Structure formats: structure tokens, C-alpha cells
Amino acid sequence: MKTINHVKQKNTKFGSQIISYFLAIFLATINMIRRLLSTFIDFPTTANHHDYFKPTDMKTQKRYNYWPLENFSFLFDMSPCFPVNSKNIRIISEPSDFYDSLLRNASAAKYRISFASLYLGIGKMESDLVKAIQTNITENNDLKVNILLDFTRGTRGKKNSKLMIMPLVEQSKNCNLSLYHTPMLRGITKKLAPARWNELLGLQHMKIYIFDDVLILSGANLSNDYFTNRQDRYIEIKDANVSNFFNDVIGKVQEFSMQVDANGDTHMHDSWNLLPYESSYKDFVVEAQRRFKEFFKSVYDKQNNIHDFDETADTWIFPTIEMGQIGIHHDSLVSNKLLCSGEAGSTLKLTSGYFNLTQTYMDSLVKKCEADCSIIMAHPNANGFKGSKFPSGGIPDAYSLIARKFYEQIKEHGQENRFSLLEYERENWTYHAKGLWYHHNGSSMPCMTVIGSSNYGERSVHRDLEAQVCLVTVNKELQKSLKTEYDHLLRYSETAEKQLLQRLIPNWVKGVVFFFKKFF
């Protein structure tokens, strides 16, 4: 009888998973239809808002005696620029070093700690990080703590990110917790979509960690695996101007996020009156865009009025953001321009733990870029969804299928000799790194890198909030550090073209990719 009951329970559980799966597909389809219909009823589109980030009077490159990459001079016209000294930049390669930096800075910060992440884990390492902040804020009345997480991911489960942080909120009025709720999750979808599935429509995905004037920008979340055996990228920049910029980005998103009070209740920001899931979607998007437009204009105006730039700087930081779900496209425009600008004789290296490049990115790499291209992806065994229950267990196969289709496009255009596709696989590790490196004119060391939260996929451009920096440097030691960082990833990577063509992909995965590629 026990065996029969066990089988019944197992079948019931499997049946509920199937129901949840098809329910989520149905809801996602409804949402896609709604988005399609919205184009006929004057919903704001995303295509016309990139000019918010392209002021025509930005010609900052004339203020520097030396600029190493003429083909990348467009960066000055597309993004704010912060000149810094390379001695204030540190490339972190190991998850454990990333965690140690967070812990050390959390204990030492004097006046501000600002975090933006998808979520905070619920284990001991995460608890120790919270305790470090708690001890600091207890001893230092001048310390202000701002934390921004995603609403759906941050409240998932009985024990969750929100509850982990509540001791800080309850203890001090100097701690502010905000939860970003996408305006795309509303109506029947919000009511019926199960946990996890409701995260398909859009997330707060930026990974920004600020301690006074120290910025750590990464693609890593705040949880145990990202501190131990999940490979990502991390850069530490000690600069007041760069830190202030990203602190303001967090603050601006917090304005249209839900605020959590000491009782654990959520409410809107004092300066905001549009509930993301009940107000007009159009009104929410237009107002959020307006605030970011004003923010960027203030940054550009301030930079245009500065006449004493540090001419001794050997490194330039160009920050970019992407918020496709509210009609703000910035990082994707800069990234695509970078992909198009690779010169013959140069090398462009790209990596993404979730390889699902937009068609625009793929076309730029194959048809417009002239540089040799090397791409590192996660081997299915290094994908964080490997071994998950149905249907998420099929996600590694989905990314393999997408990579195969990209390789077929490369072959179709006769570009095999210019591309090298590799897969990262390391025993008991998963892969989450993303970014670009550029080697100019055959140089053995990169002079440019892009690092941050974007996976260069459909989600990054259309669904999630992302933050990155494009860094250009002439400093040989920093270039050497960037090369060491890439070589560390390359150490566990092997050529993947043959495996991609031979790997068996379940038919149901092919169907899901065909219909729902834009949700990956």
C-alpha cells in the first residue's frame, strides 16, 4: 500500500507540474497577444526612445590628449564618460574573492551601502553578509543602506530575500528596501501565474554593489553558489563619480519600485503614485522614461560644464543601462555598435552563460563585424538549470539548440574561419559569466571590455533591467589583468562546433524554443 500511495503522490506531483507548465505557456501566449494588440492602441513602443541617451552636443573626446581606439569614438556620443586611473580598478576572478570583497566593504563602509541585485539567498553566507551590514549600521548612525531587489524573485517562497533583509529594515530608519515590480505582470497573469513562472515577463536584473566610493559591478547575484562555485565576472572601481552615477541609477529605479516598511508591508514611493500592476501601463512607462531622461540630461549637463578633466587618466568608463520593459534602450545600442565596429586584424571575444543572442546581435557579428570572434558559452553540464525538474531541466538543451542555429548562420555566410565557439565545463561548477573583450590590431592583450549583468539575449534587451560598463584602457597592467581574467575562463573551455551539431535535442525543447525564444 505504501508503494501504491508513493506512486500516486509522485504522479500527482508530476501532473501538477504539467498543468503549471501549460498554464504558464497559455498565460505567456495571452501576454504576447496583448503586447501585439497594444501596438494598435497607442501603447508606447521601445524603438523610438533611444534618443534619450544620444545628446548631439556630447563631443567629450576632444577633452583628451590621447584616445586609443578611433573606431570606438562613438562611445562619447552614446554614453556619459568617467575618466579614472587604472590603479583604482581591480579585476576579481574568483567567486570567493567576490564574497570577501562584499563582506569586507560591508563592514568598513562609512556613509553608504547601495545594492541592486535580482535576489539575496537564504543561507549562512548571505546571513553573514546581512549581519555585517547590521553591525555596521548599529555602530554608525551616518551609514545609509539602500537595497533594490526584484519583487517576484525576492518574495518567492516562505523564506525569501525580503525576510532575510527585514532585520535591517526593522532595526534602522537608515535602511531602505525596495522591490521592483515589472508593470508587465498584471491582471489575470498576475493572479494566476505560479511562482517562478511569473518571473518570465521581466525582472530587476542589475548587479550593482556600492560601498562609499567603491563600486563592484558584476553579473553575480547575492547567494551561496555565486560566492563559491558559480563562475561570473566582477570588477571593483574606486571612484566617487562612477559610484555616484550608479547610486543614482539605483535611486531612480527605487522611485517606481515598491517600498517595504518596518512591518513588512509594501507601498509606493513618496514621489510616485502609479501602482505597477494596476495603473495604466502606458502612464507608468511614460513617467519612468521621463525621470530617466531627466536623470541622463543632468549627468550630461554636468559633464559638459566640467573643464578640468583629469588628463592623467589612463582608463575611461562608459556606463550603460537597459530597461526594455519600460521602453529604455541604451546598453543594447552601445553593445550592437561595438559588435559592428570590430576591425579586420582585431579580435572580439564574447561570453554569455545563457547564450541567446538577439537576431540583431547575430547579424552584426556575422555580417558587419570584421574582427576574429571567439565566443564562450556554458556547456549543458555547466548550466545552472542542469538536472532541474521538468520543464526547466530542458533549458540547457534549449541554449544548445540556439547556439547550433547561430553556428548554422555562420556557416551559411561562409564565416567559419572568423569564428571560434567554445563551451565552459568545470566539474561541480556552473557558468554565469558574460561580457566582451576587444584586442586591437592583433594585440595579445585586450584594451576594451564590457562587464555587467546583460547576457546579450532577448531577455536582456526586452524584458529585464540591466546595467553595464564599457571600459577602455591604455594601462598595460590593467590590460594584463583583463587577459588573465579571460584566460581563466578559457582554461575550462573547449571547442564546441562539432558537439553542437551532434548533440541530441528533445523535440519538445525545439517546440518551446520556436514559440518562446524571447522569454529565455
N, C-alpha and C positions, 0 to 999 in steps of 0.2 A: 504493500500500500504506500509505503514511503516513496518507493521508486516511481509509482504512478503519479503521486502528488508532485514529486520533483519535476517530472516531465511536464505535467500540466502547468506548473509555475513557470517553467522555462519557456514553454510555448506561449503562455500568456504574455510574458515579458517580451518575447520576440515579436509577438503580434502587436503589442503596443508600440514597439519601435517602428514597425512597418507603417502603422497608422500615423504616427508622428511624422515619419519621413514624407509620406504622400500628402499629409496635411500641410506641411511646410512648403512642398512643391506647389500645391494648389494656391496657398497664400502668396507665395512669391510670384506665381503667374498672374494672380489678381493685381498685385502691386505693379508688375511690369505693364499690364494693360492700363492701369490707372496712370502710370507715367506717360504712356503713349498718348492716351486721351488728353492728358494735361497740356500737351503741346498745342491743342486746339482751343484751349480755354484760358489762354494767357497766363500760364504758369511761367515763372522766369526760367529761361534756359541758361546753361552754363557757358555757352560758346561765346557770348558777347561781353564777358566780364573780365577777360584777361588784361584789358587796357587799364584796369585799376592799378596794375603793377608795372606799367611801362610809361612813366612820365617822360615826355620828349626832351626835357631840358637836362636830363641826367647824363652828363658827359664827364664823369668823375675821373676817367683815365688820364685826362690832361693834367691832373694834380700830382702825378707820379713821374719821377725821373726815369723809371725803368718798369716796363711791363713785359713779361717773358713770353706771353702767348698771344700773338696778334690775332689768331683765328678765334680766340675766346674773348676778344674785347667787348663783344656784345653783352657780357655779363654786367658791365657797368650800367647799361641801359635797361636791364631787366630786373635788377635787384639792388638793395642797399649794399654798400661795401664797407667793411670794417678792416682797416689795416692793423695788423698785430705783429708782434715779434715772436719768432718761432720758439724762442726759449720758454714762452708761456704756453706751449702746446705739448701735450703728451698723448701718444697713441697707446691705448690699452689693448692687449691681445687676449688675455685670459679672463673667463667669467669670474674666477676667484678674485682677481685683481680689481675687476669692476665692483664687486661687492665690498671689498676692503676700502675702496675709494669712497663709496657711498657711506659706509659706516664711519669712516674717519672724518669725512666732511660734515656729516650729520651731527657729530659730537662737537666739532670745532666752530661751526657757523656762529657768527656774532649777531647778525641783524636780519637775515632772511634765508629761508629754505623754501624753494618752489619746485614742485614736482608736477609733471604731466606724464601719465602712463595709462595703458589700457586697463591694468588692474594691479592690485597688490595681492601676493599669495597669502596663504593662511598657516604657513609652517613656522618653525623655530627661527630660521634665518630672517624671515620677514618680521617676526615679532621682535627680534633683537634690534632690527633697524628702527622700528616704531619706538622701542624703549630708549634708543639712543637719542631720538628727537625729543621724546618725553622728558628725559633727564635734562637735556639742554634747555628746553623751554621753561622747565621748572626753575632752573638756576639763572636764567637770563630773561628778564622782563622786556628787553628790547627786541627779542627774536620774534619775527613774524613767519608763520608757516602757512603756505598755500598749497593745496593738493587738488589736482584735477584728474579724475578718472572717468571711465565710461560708465554710464548709468546701468545698462543691461548687464555688462560683464562684471561690473563692480558690486552688483547686488544679487548675482547668481548664487543660489544655494543658501542653506540655513546659516552656514558660517561663510562669510564673504569679506571682500575688501572693505566695504563700508564699516562692518562691525570691527574689523581689525584696527581701523583708524579712529573709531568713536572715542576711545580713551583720551586721545589728544583733543578732540573737539569738546568733550565734557570737562576736561581739565582747564583749558585756557581759552579765553576770548581771542587770543592772538593766533589761533589755528582756524583756518577756513578750509572746509572740504566741499568741493563742487563735483557734481556728476553730470557729464554731458549726455543729453538725451537727443538722439537724432530726430529731426522733425519728420523724417520719412516713416517712422514707426508710429502709426496712428490708427484710429478707427478699429475695424474688425481684425486687422492684422495684429494690432497691439493686444487686443482682447484674447485672441485665440492662439497666436503663435507660442509654442512652448519655449522654455528657457533654452539657450544656445541657438535655436532657430531664429529667435527674434534679433539675433546679432548679425544676421545676413544682410540686413538693409543698410547698415552703416554704423561705424564705431569711432570713438575718440582713440586714435592710434599713435599720436605723437609720443615720443620718449625723450623728455626734457627734464634734466635734474640740475637744479641751481642751488649753490651754497655761497651766499655773499656774492663775490665777483667770479666765482668758479662755475663754469658750465660743463656738465657732462652730457653730451648728445650721443644717442645710441638708437639701436633698433630693439634693444632688450627691455622686456618688462621687469617688474619687481617681484620675482618669485624664485623659488629654490632652484629649479632647473637652469634658469638664466644666470644663477650665481655659481653653478657647479659644472654641468656637462652639456650645456646648450650653447653652441658657438655663435657669437654675434660679433658686432663691431662697436667700438666705443672710442670717443675722443674727448679729452679733457682740455678745455680752453680757459685760461685765466685772463679775463679781460672784462672790464666793467661795462664797456659799450655793448659788446656781444651779449653778455649776461643780461643787461637791461632790456635789450631787444626781445630776447626770448621770454624774459619775465613778463614783459608787456603782452606778448602773444598769449601766454597762459591767462593773464588777467582779462584780456579781451574775450577769450572763449568763455571764461567764467561768467562774464556778464550775461550770456544767453544760455547758461547751464543751470541746473537745479542746485540750490544751496542746501546743505544739511545742517540743521541746528543741533543744540546740545541734547535735545530729546530724541534725535534720530529722524525727525520729520523733515521733509523736503519742501522747499518753496522757491519762488523765483527770486532772482537778484533784485536788489532795491531799485536798480535803474532799468529794469526790464519788466514788461507786462504781457508778453506773448508766450503762453504755455506751449511747448514744442509739439505736443500731441493733441492739442485741442484748438489752438488758434489757426488762422488761415496759414497754410503752408507758404503761400506767396508772401504774406506780410512778414512772416518770420525770416524768410530768406532775404528779402529786400532790406530789412533793418539790420540783419547781421552783416550783409555786404557793405551797407553804408558805414557801419562802425569800423570795419576793417579798411575800407577805403580811406576814411579819415585818419586811421592809425598810420597807414603807409605814407599818406601825404605828409603827416607830421614828421615821420622819420626822414623822408626825402628833403623836406624843407630844412630840417636841422642840419643835414649833411651838406646841403648847398650853401649854408651860411657859415660853415666851418672853413677857415682859411689857414689853419695851422696843422694840417695833417702831418703825422709823423713820417717824414721822408726816409727814416732809417728802417721802416718796417720791411720785412722780407717775406711776409705772408699776407694774403688777402682773403677775408672771409665774406662769402656772399650767402646770406640766409634765404631760404625759400620755404613757402608753405603751400599746402594743397588742401582745399576743402570743397571737393566737388559736389558734395551733397547739399551745400548751400551756395553753389554757383561761383566759387572762387577757384580759379585755375592759375597757378603761378609756378609751382615746382615742376609740373608736367611740361610747361612751355620751355622752361630753362633746361630741363633734362633732355627734351627732344632736340633742342638746339645744340646741346653738347654732343648728342649722338650723331647729328648731321655734320658736325664740324671736324671730325677726325680726319687728319690729312694723311695722304699716302706716305708710307715710310714710318708712320707713328703706330702706336699700339694702344688700343682701348680695351680695358678689362672690366667686366661687369659680373656681379654676383647677385643672386636672389635665392633665398630659401624656399620661396613659393613662386616658381617660375611660371608666370602667366602674363608675358608682355602684352601690352595693348598692340593692336594692329598698326597704329601709328609708329610706335617704337620699333616694331619689327621691320616695317617698311623703311624707316630711317636707317637702321643698321644694315639692311641688305641692299638697299637701292641708292642711298645717299652718302653714307659713311665710307671713306676710302682707307681708313686705318685697318690694320690687322686686329681682329676681335677675338678675345678669349672670354668664355662665359663659364662660371662655376655655378652649378645647381646642386640641390640636395639629392643624393641617391635616395630611392624609396625607403631604404633602411634607416636613413638619417632624417626622414620627415617626421615631425612631431606627432602626426596622426597615424603613424605606422602601428598596427596592432589594435587600433580603436574598434569599437563595435560598429556594426552596420548602421548607417551607411558611411559614416565618416572614415571608416577604415579603407574606403576606396579612394580617398583624396590623394595619397601618394601616386596611385596609378593615373589619376586624372592629370596630375602635373607631368608625369612621364609622357602621356599622350599629347599634351600641349607642346612639350619640348620636341617630340617627334615631328609634329606638324611644322614647327619652326624650322627644324633641320631640313624637312622636305622643301620648304620655301627657299632655303639657302641653296639646295641642290638645283631647284628649278631655275634659279637665276645664275647658276654656274659660279657660285661664290665659295665653294668648299675650301679652296686654298687660302681664303682670307679668314676663315672661322675655325675656332677650336672649342668644342663643347666638352665640359668635364663635369663629373659628379663627385661630391664630397661624401665620403663614408669613413667613419671612425667608430670603432667598437664602443658601444654603450654611450654614444654621443648623438645628439641631434643638431641640425644645422639651421640657423636662422639669420645668417649674415646677409647684408645687402649693400650695394653701393657701386661706385665707379672708381677706376684709376686710369690716368692717362699718361703715357710715355711719349714725349715729344721727339720726333725725328730719330727714332732708333735708340734713344737713351735707355740705359739699363734701370734707371730709377724714375718713378712717377713724379711729375711736377704738379699734378692736379688730382684731387679725389673728391668724391661726393659721399657723404655719410649722413645717416639719419634713419627714419622709420619706413620709408617707402620701399615696397617690393617691386615697383615699376609695373604693377599689374593693373587689371581692371578695377579692383577694389581701391587701390591706392589713388587712382585718378578720379574715380566716380563716386566712391562710397565713404571712404574714411578720411579723418583729419590727419594730415601728415606734416612733419617738419624736418628739414634737412639743412646742411650747409654744403656749399661748393667751396673747397679750399684750394688756392693756388699758392705755391711757394717756390722760391729760388734757393732756399736754405738746404744745403746738401745733407745735413744731419736729419732734418725732418723728412726729406725725400727718402733717405736710407731707412728711417722708421716706417714709412709707408710701404716700402718694398719688403721689409721684414714682416710686416703685418700680412701682406698678400702671400708671401712665401709660406707663412704659417698655415694659411688656408690651402694653398696648393699642395702642401706636404701630404694631405689626406685626400687628394683628388686624383681621379684617373679619367682618361679619355672615355667618352660616353657615346659617341656616334653609333657604333655597332650595337651596343646594348639597347639604345633607344629604339632601333629598328627591329630588334629581335624580341623585345620584352612583350609578353602577353598581357593584353588589357581586357578585362571583362567587358562584355557587350553593354551591360547596364551602366558602366562608367562612361563608355563612349556616348550613350544617350544623355546622361546627365551633363557632360561637358558640352555637347551640342546645344542643349537648351539653356544651360545655366552658367556658361563660362564667365559671364560678367559678375557672378557672385563669388568667384574664387579670389 
